[in-house]
């Protein structure tokens, strides 16, 4: 019950499904409207009760509104009161059941994706392609790629400097994969032009093996740099380098 900005009373009716809670609430609402000094509102998650309620009761079908959590329900009820100060009583039936259904978080969809990963050989003279089939959830394929690049096959090298983390990644409509890497990518890089090529093109060639990626834009902690690891210009997207791939004979 609401009176001049003050909640006078909250009454809760609870019980097992099918125990008659809704009928009880409808009965209470019909009794209340006979003696109420202000307006009575009945909020339900469907319109089944509308024909059982006194016509003086304002009925609101909450299913027409995007009520997905407790905060949205609270705002919804406050909105009813703020737009009509003559409202003295609000009945709420079934609303939280509907909210629970709407707010359920769907399980992430998973699909099998075949990747071609490129790992540096031990001499740092070229990249060896390695095929793997991985499970990808919610299309987070670049995240999975970075996890896989940190696990080279026996005899090949890790291309990522120690501690490197992928902070976030996006793929634009024109095929540019923008990858935002943690500061460890630069801070823990071992140095040398050969090492730089192996590290950079291991990432670039792996990402551009994806059908929707044609080049890679490197970011370090959200910023572009002239040459993150030294020589290669990383202010512009880097394209695939086929000459570094060592193909099996």
Backbone as CSV, one residue per row, in Angstrom:
resi,resn,N_x,N_y,N_z,CA_x,CA_y,CA_z,C_x,C_y,C_z
1,UNK,0.853,-1.195,0.000,0.000,0.000,0.000,0.884,1.238,0.000
2,UNK,0.496,2.235,-0.832,1.330,3.437,-1.001,0.506,4.665,-0.657
3,UNK,1.029,5.523,0.222,0.311,6.738,0.593,1.282,7.908,0.676
4,UNK,1.121,8.860,-0.224,1.899,10.109,-0.204,3.393,9.868,-0.028
5,UNK,3.932,9.022,-0.900,5.371,8.793,-0.903,5.858,7.847,0.147
6,UNK,4.945,7.224,0.921,5.355,6.313,1.984,4.713,4.946,1.760
7,UNK,5.521,3.881,1.821,4.975,2.537,1.738,4.463,2.151,3.116
8,UNK,3.139,1.970,3.217,2.545,1.653,4.517,2.647,0.178,4.843
9,UNK,2.506,-0.694,3.829,2.479,-2.113,4.129,2.777,-2.924,2.879
10,UNK,3.521,-3.998,3.055,3.734,-4.976,1.990,3.243,-6.315,2.492
11,UNK,2.332,-6.917,1.780,1.799,-8.224,2.153,2.199,-9.237,1.093
12,UNK,2.733,-10.358,1.527,3.199,-11.404,0.616,2.313,-12.637,0.759
13,UNK,1.846,-13.129,-0.382,1.091,-14.389,-0.406,1.968,-15.419,-1.094
14,UNK,2.292,-16.499,-0.417,3.172,-17.491,-1.009,2.616,-18.894,-0.777
15,UNK,3.084,-19.805,-1.606,2.640,-21.193,-1.513,3.072,-21.952,-2.747
16,UNK,2.770,-23.227,-2.779,3.150,-24.061,-3.913,2.348,-23.681,-5.153
17,UNK,2.905,-24.014,-6.320,2.201,-23.786,-7.572,0.865,-24.543,-7.546
18,UNK,-0.206,-23.855,-7.941,-1.520,-24.481,-7.982,-2.270,-24.449,-6.671
19,UNK,-1.726,-23.726,-5.691,-2.368,-23.700,-4.372,-3.420,-22.596,-4.243
20,UNK,-3.672,-21.865,-5.325,-4.727,-20.853,-5.300,-4.269,-19.460,-4.933
21,UNK,-2.991,-19.173,-5.077,-2.478,-17.847,-4.727,-3.091,-16.756,-5.600
22,UNK,-3.182,-17.023,-6.906,-3.702,-16.009,-7.821,-5.169,-15.699,-7.535
23,UNK,-5.972,-16.736,-7.283,-7.384,-16.510,-6.972,-7.538,-15.715,-5.684
24,UNK,-6.691,-16.022,-4.708,-6.714,-15.293,-3.450,-6.397,-13.820,-3.675
25,UNK,-5.402,-13.545,-4.521,-5.009,-12.167,-4.763,-6.093,-11.415,-5.519
26,UNK,-6.728,-12.057,-6.478,-7.835,-11.437,-7.206,-8.961,-11.091,-6.241
27,UNK,-9.268,-12.020,-5.332,-10.317,-11.788,-4.344,-9.977,-10.612,-3.443
28,UNK,-8.717,-10.533,-3.004,-8.284,-9.422,-2.158,-8.388,-8.091,-2.893
29,UNK,-8.013,-8.103,-4.171,-8.082,-6.872,-4.967,-9.525,-6.405,-5.118
30,UNK,-10.431,-7.332,-5.383,-11.844,-6.977,-5.543,-12.449,-6.449,-4.248
31,UNK,-12.006,-6.987,-3.127,-12.475,-6.493,-1.841,-11.895,-5.105,-1.547
32,UNK,-10.617,-4.934,-1.896,-9.924,-3.681,-1.595,-10.528,-2.506,-2.343
33,UNK,-10.898,-2.716,-3.621,-11.386,-1.613,-4.431,-12.694,-1.039,-3.891
34,UNK,-13.422,-1.825,-3.086,-14.693,-1.359,-2.523,-14.479,-0.301,-1.451
35,UNK,-13.347,-0.354,-0.763,-13.090,0.566,0.353,-11.916,1.502,0.117
36,UNK,-11.190,1.312,-1.003,-9.984,2.102,-1.258,-10.318,3.574,-1.456
37,UNK,-9.504,4.443,-0.885,-9.688,5.881,-1.048,-8.994,6.398,-2.314
38,UNK,-8.168,5.527,-2.907,-7.482,5.900,-4.137,-7.620,4.802,-5.182
39,UNK,-6.741,4.804,-6.146,-6.798,3.838,-7.239,-6.114,2.530,-6.842
40,UNK,-6.650,1.430,-7.343,-6.077,0.103,-7.123,-5.549,-0.411,-8.460
41,UNK,-4.308,-0.921,-8.442,-3.662,-1.443,-9.659,-3.356,-2.919,-9.450
42,UNK,-3.606,-3.711,-10.479,-3.298,-5.144,-10.436,-2.338,-5.446,-11.583
43,UNK,-1.118,-5.905,-11.232,-0.083,-6.213,-12.226,0.084,-7.723,-12.296
44,UNK,0.000,-8.278,-13.493,0.146,-9.726,-13.671,1.040,-9.993,-14.859
45,UNK,1.582,-11.217,-14.914,2.472,-11.554,-16.024,1.706,-12.069,-17.239
46,UNK,0.393,-12.151,-17.151,-0.450,-12.461,-18.302,-1.826,-11.852,-18.049
47,UNK,-2.744,-12.021,-18.983,-4.042,-11.334,-18.892,-5.170,-12.233,-18.413
48,UNK,-4.860,-13.380,-17.823,-5.902,-14.315,-17.425,-6.845,-13.739,-16.370
49,UNK,-6.339,-12.895,-15.491,-7.150,-12.405,-14.378,-8.022,-11.210,-14.744
50,UNK,-7.842,-10.658,-15.930,-8.497,-9.395,-16.251,-10.021,-9.493,-16.183
51,UNK,-10.586,-10.651,-16.552,-12.043,-10.802,-16.565,-12.614,-11.111,-15.190
52,UNK,-11.744,-11.410,-14.217,-12.205,-11.704,-12.861,-12.103,-10.491,-11.949
53,UNK,-11.438,-9.461,-12.401,-11.229,-8.278,-11.572,-12.355,-7.270,-11.748
54,UNK,-12.619,-6.538,-10.683,-13.579,-5.444,-10.737,-13.122,-4.440,-11.796
55,UNK,-14.069,-3.907,-12.544,-13.698,-3.003,-13.644,-13.109,-1.684,-13.158
56,UNK,-13.220,-1.400,-11.870,-12.617,-0.190,-11.318,-11.113,-0.370,-11.051
57,UNK,-10.653,-1.595,-11.139,-9.235,-1.880,-10.906,-8.472,-1.698,-12.214
58,UNK,-7.392,-0.968,-12.152,-6.539,-0.803,-13.341,-5.674,-2.043,-13.502
59,UNK,-5.816,-2.712,-14.631,-5.040,-3.935,-14.883,-3.869,-3.624,-15.806
60,UNK,-2.678,-4.160,-15.456,-1.480,-3.995,-16.294,-0.896,-5.367,-16.580
61,UNK,-0.776,-5.681,-17.872,-0.145,-6.934,-18.295,1.357,-6.686,-18.411
62,UNK,2.121,-7.173,-17.436,3.571,-6.903,-17.390,4.324,-7.591,-18.510
63,UNK,3.701,-8.553,-19.169,4.376,-9.246,-20.260,4.641,-8.318,-21.443
64,UNK,3.963,-7.170,-21.458,4.169,-6.202,-22.534,5.393,-5.327,-22.283
65,UNK,6.032,-5.503,-21.125,7.183,-4.684,-20.758,8.428,-5.564,-20.599
66,UNK,9.593,-4.962,-20.799,10.860,-5.719,-20.709,11.333,-5.779,-19.269
67,UNK,10.671,-6.595,-18.462,11.042,-6.740,-17.057,11.868,-8.010,-16.907
68,UNK,13.179,-7.846,-16.832,14.070,-9.008,-16.854,14.807,-9.243,-15.550
69,UNK,14.731,-8.288,-14.609,15.427,-8.469,-13.343,14.730,-7.654,-12.259
70,UNK,15.216,-7.776,-11.020,14.577,-7.095,-9.902,14.632,-5.577,-10.045
71,UNK,15.723,-5.080,-10.605,15.858,-3.629,-10.756,14.820,-3.085,-11.726
72,UNK,14.582,-3.787,-12.829,13.598,-3.315,-13.792,12.187,-3.380,-13.218
73,UNK,11.904,-4.382,-12.380,10.603,-4.475,-11.727,10.422,-3.305,-10.756
74,UNK,11.459,-3.018,-9.982,11.399,-1.898,-9.039,11.131,-0.585,-9.775
75,UNK,11.851,-0.364,-10.863,11.648,0.851,-11.653,10.257,0.917,-12.254
76,UNK,9.747,-0.240,-12.674,8.405,-0.328,-13.249,7.348,0.089,-12.226
77,UNK,7.460,-0.438,-11.009,6.498,-0.107,-9.958,6.614,1.354,-9.536
78,UNK,7.832,1.853,-9.466,8.018,3.272,-9.143,7.390,4.164,-10.213
79,UNK,7.492,3.707,-11.464,6.893,4.467,-12.555,5.381,4.535,-12.439
80,UNK,4.753,3.447,-12.021,3.304,3.441,-11.819,2.903,4.482,-10.780
81,UNK,3.655,4.507,-9.675,3.337,5.432,-8.578,3.610,6.877,-8.967
82,UNK,4.743,7.107,-9.648,5.133,8.487,-9.956,4.223,9.139,-10.987
83,UNK,3.561,8.335,-11.823,2.670,8.907,-12.835,1.244,9.059,-12.344
84,UNK,0.966,8.518,-11.168,-0.390,8.625,-10.623,-0.320,8.574,-9.096
85,UNK,-0.320,9.747,-8.473,-0.220,9.802,-7.014,-1.491,9.326,-6.316
86,UNK,-2.549,9.081,-7.101,-3.784,8.577,-6.515,-3.764,7.062,-6.314
87,UNK,-2.695,6.405,-6.786,-2.576,4.960,-6.578,-2.278,4.695,-5.103
88,UNK,-3.133,3.913,-4.459,-2.929,3.603,-3.045,-2.564,2.144,-2.805
89,UNK,-2.921,1.274,-3.758,-2.645,-0.151,-3.570,-2.246,-0.776,-4.900
90,UNK,-1.171,-1.583,-4.873,-0.720,-2.308,-6.060,-0.640,-3.793,-5.713
91,UNK,-1.311,-4.610,-6.499,-1.214,-6.065,-6.386,-0.308,-6.573,-7.505
92,UNK,0.629,-7.416,-7.141,1.568,-7.971,-8.126,1.477,-9.489,-8.080
93,UNK,1.121,-10.097,-9.215,0.943,-11.550,-9.263,1.762,-12.155,-10.399
94,UNK,2.525,-13.194,-10.106,3.225,-13.968,-11.136,4.379,-13.270,-11.805
95,UNK,4.675,-12.057,-11.379,5.672,-11.253,-12.082,7.071,-11.828,-11.953
96,UNK,7.403,-12.345,-10.797,8.754,-12.847,-10.571,8.980,-14.171,-11.282
97,UNK,7.922,-14.953,-11.469,8.060,-16.179,-12.262,8.424,-15.838,-13.688
98,UNK,7.732,-14.853,-14.252,8.045,-14.438,-15.615,9.437,-13.878,-15.728
99,UNK,9.842,-13.110,-14.698,11.184,-12.539,-14.718,12.240,-13.620,-14.723
100,UNK,12.044,-14.671,-13.925,13.023,-15.751,-13.854,13.217,-16.401,-15.207
101,UNK,12.130,-16.554,-15.962,12.238,-17.181,-17.274,12.991,-16.293,-18.241
102,UNK,12.716,-14.973,-18.159,13.339,-14.055,-19.104,14.805,-13.829,-18.798
103,UNK,15.154,-13.919,-17.514,16.519,-13.557,-17.128,17.474,-14.743,-17.131
104,UNK,16.960,-15.920,-17.493,17.858,-17.073,-17.549,18.934,-16.831,-18.588
105,UNK,20.180,-17.016,-18.207,21.289,-16.817,-19.131,21.426,-18.038,-20.027
106,UNK,21.291,-17.853,-21.347,21.409,-19.009,-22.226,22.816,-19.580,-22.213
107,UNK,22.897,-20.875,-22.379,24.204,-21.512,-22.448,24.940,-21.042,-23.700
108,UNK,26.224,-20.700,-23.568,26.974,-20.283,-24.750,26.976,-21.377,-25.811
109,UNK,26.725,-20.963,-27.049,26.732,-21.935,-28.136,28.166,-22.317,-28.472
110,UNK,28.379,-23.576,-28.747,29.721,-24.083,-29.032,29.735,-24.745,-30.398
111,UNK,30.841,-24.541,-31.117,30.987,-25.191,-32.406,32.440,-25.593,-32.621
112,UNK,32.626,-26.628,-33.399,33.977,-27.095,-33.724,34.527,-26.283,-34.894
113,UNK,35.746,-25.780,-34.723,36.387,-24.970,-35.760,37.770,-25.541,-36.043
114,UNK,38.084,-25.710,-37.312,39.416,-26.178,-37.709,40.326,-24.967,-37.918
115,UNK,41.422,-24.924,-37.176,42.372,-23.823,-37.258,43.679,-24.291,-37.873
116,UNK,44.338,-23.375,-38.578,45.714,-23.595,-39.001,46.581,-22.600,-38.240
117,UNK,47.386,-23.128,-37.338,48.255,-22.307,-36.494,49.678,-22.350,-37.040
118,UNK,50.395,-21.250,-36.905,51.762,-21.179,-37.425,52.730,-20.951,-36.264
119,UNK,53.629,-21.918,-36.060,54.601,-21.859,-34.967,56.014,-21.712,-35.534
120,UNK,56.866,-20.902,-34.872,58.257,-20.769,-35.317,59.022,-22.085,-35.115
121,UNK,59.921,-22.383,-36.075,60.803,-23.532,-35.841,61.907,-23.122,-34.876
122,UNK,62.686,-24.087,-34.437,63.692,-23.822,-33.395,64.815,-22.915,-33.880
123,UNK,65.011,-22.818,-35.212,66.076,-21.962,-35.758,65.592,-20.545,-36.046
124,UNK,64.294,-20.295,-35.860,63.678,-18.992,-36.158,63.878,-18.598,-37.610
125,UNK,63.792,-19.608,-38.491,63.946,-19.337,-39.925,62.623,-19.439,-40.676
126,UNK,61.590,-19.884,-40.007,60.313,-20.017,-40.687,59.213,-20.497,-39.767
127,UNK,58.007,-20.535,-40.316,56.813,-20.925,-39.566,56.285,-22.259,-40.068
128,UNK,55.962,-23.127,-39.148,55.446,-24.449,-39.473,53.934,-24.470,-39.228
129,UNK,53.126,-24.771,-40.271,51.675,-24.841,-40.077,51.268,-26.088,-39.291
130,UNK,50.323,-25.908,-38.394,49.804,-27.007,-37.580,48.285,-26.903,-37.541
131,UNK,47.611,-27.959,-37.945,46.143,-27.961,-37.937,45.615,-28.499,-36.613
132,UNK,44.616,-27.813,-36.070,43.949,-28.261,-34.853,42.455,-27.983,-34.969
133,UNK,41.662,-28.874,-34.419,40.218,-28.659,-34.322,39.894,-28.339,-32.873
134,UNK,39.262,-27.198,-32.650,38.987,-26.720,-31.296,37.505,-26.399,-31.153
135,UNK,37.055,-26.354,-29.901,35.690,-25.950,-29.593,35.685,-24.448,-29.302
136,UNK,34.843,-23.723,-30.006,34.761,-22.279,-29.854,33.366,-21.916,-29.376
137,UNK,33.285,-21.148,-28.270,32.007,-20.710,-27.735,31.769,-19.242,-28.066
138,UNK,30.531,-18.945,-28.457,30.117,-17.568,-28.746,31.050,-16.875,-29.735
139,UNK,31.581,-17.613,-30.674,32.409,-17.070,-31.755,33.673,-16.364,-31.245
140,UNK,34.186,-16.791,-30.083,35.402,-16.196,-29.540,36.635,-16.896,-30.116
141,UNK,36.718,-16.928,-31.431,37.760,-17.725,-32.076,39.150,-17.142,-31.840
142,UNK,39.293,-15.821,-31.814,40.618,-15.223,-31.624,41.141,-15.517,-30.220
143,UNK,40.260,-15.501,-29.233,40.681,-15.865,-27.871,41.223,-17.288,-27.846
144,UNK,40.545,-18.184,-28.533,40.977,-19.582,-28.587,42.314,-19.692,-29.304
145,UNK,42.490,-18.927,-30.365,43.746,-18.959,-31.117,44.927,-18.589,-30.216
146,UNK,44.767,-17.569,-29.392,45.871,-17.156,-28.527,46.173,-18.208,-27.468
147,UNK,45.159,-18.901,-27.016,45.400,-20.007,-26.076,46.186,-21.115,-26.768
148,UNK,45.812,-21.421,-28.000,46.487,-22.492,-28.741,47.917,-22.104,-29.120
149,UNK,48.157,-20.840,-29.458,49.509,-20.404,-29.814,50.473,-20.505,-28.641
150,UNK,49.929,-20.539,-27.447,50.771,-20.670,-26.258,51.085,-22.131,-25.943
151,UNK,50.620,-23.030,-26.827,50.858,-24.470,-26.630,51.378,-25.089,-27.921
152,UNK,52.672,-24.869,-28.227,53.225,-25.370,-29.485,53.427,-26.882,-29.456
153,UNK,53.443,-27.512,-30.634,53.778,-28.939,-30.687,55.232,-29.159,-30.297
154,UNK,55.564,-30.379,-29.979,56.937,-30.733,-29.632,57.887,-30.363,-30.771
155,UNK,58.986,-29.703,-30.427,59.984,-29.325,-31.419,59.808,-27.941,-31.985
156,UNK,58.672,-27.303,-31.715,58.433,-25.942,-32.204,58.399,-24.968,-31.025
157,UNK,58.426,-23.673,-31.349,58.587,-22.654,-30.314,57.292,-21.888,-30.044
158,UNK,57.197,-21.359,-28.818,56.096,-20.457,-28.498,56.330,-19.114,-29.179
159,UNK,55.377,-18.622,-29.941,55.586,-17.316,-30.583,55.311,-16.134,-29.661
160,UNK,54.519,-16.338,-28.603,54.111,-15.230,-27.748,55.101,-15.019,-26.608
161,UNK,55.551,-13.774,-26.395,56.394,-13.486,-25.224,55.670,-13.880,-23.930
162,UNK,56.436,-14.277,-22.947,55.879,-14.747,-21.675,54.938,-13.712,-21.056
163,UNK,53.792,-14.188,-20.612,52.836,-13.313,-19.928,51.911,-12.528,-20.829
164,UNK,52.071,-12.691,-22.152,51.209,-11.951,-23.083,49.759,-12.362,-22.912
165,UNK,48.887,-11.362,-22.814,47.459,-11.615,-22.721,46.731,-10.871,-23.830
166,UNK,45.732,-11.516,-24.395,44.853,-10.852,-25.344,43.773,-10.133,-24.540
167,UNK,43.808,-8.801,-24.560,42.857,-8.017,-23.764,41.481,-7.986,-24.422
168,UNK,41.452,-7.806,-25.714,40.209,-7.881,-26.476,40.545,-7.934,-27.954
169,UNK,39.565,-8.287,-28.756,39.776,-8.415,-30.194,38.468,-8.198,-30.928
170,UNK,38.574,-7.588,-32.108,37.408,-7.390,-32.961,37.814,-7.663,-34.407
171,UNK,36.820,-7.973,-35.226,37.043,-8.148,-36.658,36.084,-7.218,-37.382
172,UNK,36.634,-6.304,-38.186,35.802,-5.326,-38.881,35.175,-5.940,-40.126
173,UNK,34.214,-5.214,-40.686,33.524,-5.700,-41.881,34.461,-5.822,-43.069
174,UNK,35.544,-5.027,-43.088,36.495,-5.104,-44.209,37.662,-6.042,-43.920
175,UNK,37.539,-6.889,-42.882,38.493,-7.963,-42.677,39.713,-7.637,-41.847
176,UNK,39.690,-6.529,-41.106,40.821,-6.183,-40.246,40.562,-6.709,-38.840
177,UNK,41.435,-7.597,-38.386,41.356,-8.090,-37.008,42.195,-7.176,-36.134
178,UNK,41.546,-6.482,-35.194,42.265,-5.608,-34.266,42.455,-6.364,-32.962
179,UNK,43.727,-6.558,-32.580,44.015,-7.308,-31.356,44.727,-6.388,-30.372
180,UNK,44.177,-6.307,-29.185,44.723,-5.450,-28.131,45.474,-6.334,-27.148
181,UNK,46.803,-6.178,-27.104,47.651,-7.048,-26.297,48.147,-6.342,-25.038
182,UNK,48.432,-7.130,-24.028,48.908,-6.585,-22.756,50.351,-6.100,-22.896
183,UNK,50.826,-5.233,-21.985,52.192,-4.691,-22.067,53.283,-5.756,-22.068
184,UNK,52.997,-6.949,-21.545,54.005,-8.021,-21.524,54.442,-8.439,-22.924
185,UNK,53.577,-8.207,-23.903,53.928,-8.563,-25.281,55.223,-7.858,-25.712
186,UNK,55.367,-6.591,-25.336,56.584,-5.838,-25.648,57.648,-6.016,-24.576
187,UNK,57.247,-5.934,-23.313,58.214,-5.946,-22.215,59.006,-7.244,-22.157
188,UNK,58.387,-8.373,-22.501,59.052,-9.678,-22.381,59.529,-10.249,-23.708
189,UNK,59.513,-9.412,-24.749,60.022,-9.879,-26.045,61.543,-10.023,-25.991
190,UNK,62.050,-11.124,-26.515,63.476,-11.428,-26.413,64.382,-10.609,-27.303
191,UNK,63.826,-9.966,-28.328,64.637,-9.114,-29.189,65.092,-9.802,-30.461
192,UNK,65.625,-8.995,-31.400,66.146,-9.508,-32.663,65.111,-9.444,-33.766
193,UNK,65.584,-9.128,-34.979,64.674,-8.988,-36.119,64.061,-10.329,-36.513
194,UNK,64.842,-11.409,-36.402,64.302,-12.731,-36.746,63.206,-13.125,-35.758
195,UNK,63.473,-12.881,-34.489,62.467,-13.184,-33.475,61.206,-12.361,-33.653
196,UNK,61.407,-11.095,-34.047,60.246,-10.227,-34.292,59.387,-10.773,-35.419
197,UNK,60.048,-11.180,-36.509,59.290,-11.746,-37.623,58.528,-12.995,-37.219
198,UNK,59.176,-13.872,-36.459,58.516,-15.110,-36.048,57.292,-14.815,-35.169
199,UNK,57.476,-13.900,-34.225,56.374,-13.579,-33.313,55.217,-12.918,-34.051
200,UNK,55.526,-11.891,-34.814,54.471,-11.119,-35.471,53.729,-11.942,-36.521
201,UNK,54.488,-12.632,-37.364,53.823,-13.346,-38.457,53.241,-14.686,-38.038
202,UNK,53.661,-15.204,-36.903,52.955,-16.352,-36.352,51.511,-15.956,-36.053
203,UNK,51.353,-14.769,-35.466,50.015,-14.261,-35.160,49.266,-13.879,-36.434
204,UNK,49.926,-13.095,-37.286,49.262,-12.593,-38.495,48.841,-13.735,-39.413
205,UNK,49.763,-14.658,-39.695,49.428,-15.751,-40.608,48.346,-16.661,-40.038
206,UNK,48.344,-16.839,-38.713,47.301,-17.661,-38.096,45.943,-16.982,-38.204
207,UNK,45.886,-15.699,-37.907,44.607,-14.991,-37.950,44.087,-14.836,-39.376
208,UNK,44.993,-14.589,-40.318,44.543,-14.411,-41.703,44.194,-15.737,-42.372
209,UNK,44.408,-16.840,-41.664,43.905,-18.126,-42.162,42.400,-18.240,-41.953
210,UNK,41.852,-17.374,-41.096,40.405,-17.318,-40.920,39.774,-16.707,-42.171
211,UNK,38.629,-17.181,-42.580,38.035,-16.715,-43.839,37.632,-15.244,-43.840
212,UNK,37.403,-14.661,-42.671,36.930,-13.269,-42.620,38.010,-12.283,-42.185
213,UNK,39.289,-12.711,-42.207,40.385,-11.831,-41.799,41.409,-11.725,-42.923
214,UNK,41.748,-10.483,-43.295,42.737,-10.259,-44.353,43.998,-9.574,-43.840
215,UNK,43.914,-8.917,-42.680,45.081,-8.253,-42.099,44.860,-8.086,-40.603
216,UNK,45.945,-7.718,-39.894,45.881,-7.635,-38.424,46.431,-6.293,-37.959
217,UNK,45.636,-5.596,-37.158,46.071,-4.351,-36.530,46.464,-4.645,-35.081
218,UNK,47.728,-4.372,-34.746,48.226,-4.607,-33.393,48.017,-3.366,-32.528
219,UNK,47.547,-3.583,-31.319,47.443,-2.531,-30.310,48.150,-3.016,-29.054
220,UNK,48.778,-2.096,-28.354,49.425,-2.418,-27.081,48.733,-1.619,-25.989
221,UNK,48.021,-2.318,-25.113,47.241,-1.673,-24.051,46.327,-0.597,-24.608
222,UNK,45.744,-0.889,-25.770,44.760,0.009,-26.366,45.306,1.042,-27.317
223,UNK,46.642,1.150,-27.474,47.238,2.194,-28.314,48.015,1.608,-29.487
224,UNK,48.051,2.386,-30.572,48.888,2.031,-31.711,50.310,2.523,-31.463
225,UNK,51.288,1.807,-32.009,52.695,2.192,-31.890,53.364,2.018,-33.247
226,UNK,54.441,2.823,-33.480,55.159,2.728,-34.757,55.714,1.327,-34.972
227,UNK,56.363,0.776,-33.979,56.923,-0.567,-34.080,56.927,-1.186,-32.704
228,UNK,55.908,-1.959,-32.390,55.763,-2.478,-31.028,56.990,-3.295,-30.619
229,UNK,57.473,-4.134,-31.532,58.619,-4.987,-31.199,59.922,-4.515,-31.844
230,UNK,59.876,-3.378,-32.544,61.127,-2.856,-33.083,61.053,-2.343,-34.498
231,UNK,60.949,-3.251,-35.479,61.124,-2.847,-36.868,59.824,-2.783,-37.663
232,UNK,58.958,-3.759,-37.538,57.724,-3.785,-38.318,56.804,-2.642,-37.917
233,UNK,56.277,-1.929,-38.917,55.373,-0.814,-38.660,54.022,-1.354,-38.200
234,UNK,53.688,-1.096,-36.952,52.433,-1.621,-36.419,51.361,-0.529,-36.286
235,UNK,51.604,0.614,-36.893,50.555,1.632,-36.919,49.508,1.323,-37.987
236,UNK,49.860,0.458,-38.906,48.928,0.065,-39.970,48.713,-1.447,-39.884
237,UNK,47.591,-1.948,-40.401,47.357,-3.395,-40.395,48.432,-4.146,-41.174
238,UNK,48.823,-5.297,-40.663,49.872,-6.114,-41.292,49.224,-7.276,-42.036
239,UNK,49.671,-7.472,-43.267,49.111,-8.533,-44.105,49.924,-9.817,-43.971
240,UNK,49.380,-10.866,-44.469,49.966,-12.203,-44.420,51.310,-12.251,-45.157
241,UNK,52.232,-13.073,-44.661,53.542,-13.252,-45.294,53.739,-14.736,-45.598
242,UNK,53.457,-15.095,-46.823,53.554,-16.494,-47.237,54.996,-16.981,-47.315
243,UNK,55.952,-16.037,-47.514,57.351,-16.452,-47.720,57.963,-17.064,-46.461
244,UNK,57.378,-16.811,-45.305,57.943,-17.361,-44.049,57.434,-18.763,-43.735
245,UNK,56.455,-19.250,-44.503,55.854,-20.558,-44.224,56.727,-21.660,-44.798
246,UNK,57.116,-22.595,-43.945,57.875,-23.770,-44.389,56.880,-24.896,-44.651
247,UNK,56.717,-25.218,-45.894,55.733,-26.235,-46.278,56.363,-27.599,-46.268
248,UNK,55.589,-28.580,-45.852,56.098,-29.954,-45.796,56.331,-30.461,-47.215
249,UNK,57.366,-31.277,-47.370,57.707,-31.812,-48.703,57.175,-33.239,-48.849
